[in-house]
Amino acid sequence: MARLLTLRVWHAMWLQRIDTKIAALQEREAEQEQGLKNRPQEPDWIIELGIGNGRPPIEVHVGGCYAAGKRRRPVPRDEARRLLTSGVRACTHCKPDAQLRILD
């Protein structure tokens, strides 16, 4: 009888550990879903900014382009078109000039 009681206590301890781990994983998943749901929407157009005084724009990208650098800011469609027509370089990977229908 004592052995069975010992086994019961041991199994109850492990069930509590498993339940605690399941609860922690469910909470983590809920937090990740909430974070994905509340993530700001990706901009349609971004400009990559240069280094130095005034940080001039150096390249225009489609929002979400993997080749865009870390120094960037979102811009509206009209500003992206204006920058491309004024001589700012278009990204060769995402080709914003083709998507904005700007031909050289």
C-alpha positions as CSV (number, residue, x, y, z in Angstrom):
1,M,0.0,0.0,0.0
2,A,2.8,2.4,0.8
3,R,4.4,1.9,-2.6
4,L,1.1,2.7,-4.3
5,L,0.8,5.9,-2.3
6,T,4.3,6.9,-3.2
7,L,3.7,6.3,-6.8
8,R,0.5,8.3,-6.6
9,V,2.3,11.3,-5.1
10,W,5.1,11.0,-7.6
11,H,2.6,11.0,-10.6
12,A,0.6,13.9,-9.1
13,M,3.9,15.9,-8.9
14,W,4.7,15.2,-12.5
15,L,1.1,16.0,-13.6
16,Q,1.4,19.4,-11.9
17,R,4.7,20.1,-13.7
18,I,3.2,19.1,-17.0
19,D,0.1,21.3,-16.4
20,T,2.3,24.2,-15.4
21,K,4.3,23.9,-18.6
22,I,1.1,23.6,-20.7
23,A,-0.3,26.8,-19.2
24,A,3.0,28.6,-19.8
25,L,3.1,27.6,-23.4
26,Q,-0.6,28.5,-23.9
27,E,0.1,31.9,-22.4
28,R,3.1,32.4,-24.7
29,E,1.1,31.5,-27.8
30,A,-1.7,33.9,-26.8
31,E,0.9,36.7,-26.4
32,Q,2.4,35.9,-29.8
33,E,-1.0,35.9,-31.5
34,Q,-1.9,39.2,-29.8
35,G,1.4,40.7,-30.9
36,L,0.9,39.6,-34.5
37,K,-2.7,41.0,-34.4
38,N,-1.6,44.4,-33.1
39,R,1.5,44.7,-35.4
40,P,1.3,47.9,-37.4
41,Q,0.6,47.5,-41.1
42,E,3.5,47.5,-43.4
43,P,3.8,50.8,-45.4
44,D,3.3,50.6,-49.2
45,W,6.5,52.7,-50.0
46,I,9.6,53.4,-48.0
47,I,12.7,55.5,-48.6
48,E,16.2,54.5,-47.4
49,L,18.0,57.4,-45.8
50,G,21.6,58.4,-46.2
51,I,24.1,59.3,-43.5
52,G,25.0,62.7,-42.5
53,N,23.5,66.2,-42.3
54,G,19.8,66.0,-43.1
55,R,19.9,62.3,-44.0
56,P,19.0,62.7,-47.7
57,P,17.0,59.9,-49.3
58,I,19.2,57.6,-51.3
59,E,16.8,54.8,-52.5
60,V,13.1,54.2,-52.9
61,H,11.7,50.7,-52.0
62,V,8.3,48.9,-52.0
63,G,7.2,48.4,-48.4
64,G,8.6,45.1,-47.0
65,C,11.6,45.0,-49.4
66,Y,14.3,42.8,-47.9
67,A,17.0,45.0,-49.4
68,A,16.0,48.1,-47.6
69,G,18.5,49.3,-45.0
70,K,17.9,50.1,-41.4
71,R,17.7,53.9,-41.9
72,R,14.3,54.2,-43.6
73,R,11.0,55.9,-43.3
74,P,7.5,55.3,-44.8
75,V,6.3,57.7,-47.5
76,P,3.0,58.1,-49.3
77,R,2.7,57.0,-53.0
78,D,2.9,60.6,-54.3
79,E,6.1,61.3,-52.5
80,A,7.7,58.1,-53.7
81,R,6.8,59.1,-57.3
82,R,8.2,62.6,-56.8
83,L,11.4,61.2,-55.4
84,L,11.9,58.8,-58.2
85,T,11.2,61.5,-60.9
86,S,13.7,63.8,-59.1
87,G,16.5,61.4,-59.5
88,V,16.5,59.3,-56.3
89,R,17.6,55.7,-57.2
90,A,15.0,52.9,-57.4
91,C,15.7,49.6,-55.7
92,T,16.8,47.0,-58.2
93,H,15.3,44.2,-56.2
94,C,11.7,45.4,-55.6
95,K,11.5,47.8,-58.6
96,P,9.3,50.5,-57.2
97,D,9.6,52.5,-60.4
98,A,7.9,49.7,-62.4
99,Q,5.1,49.4,-59.8
100,L,4.6,53.1,-59.9
101,R,4.7,53.0,-63.7
102,I,7.6,55.5,-64.0
103,L,9.7,54.9,-67.1
104,D,13.1,56.4,-67.8
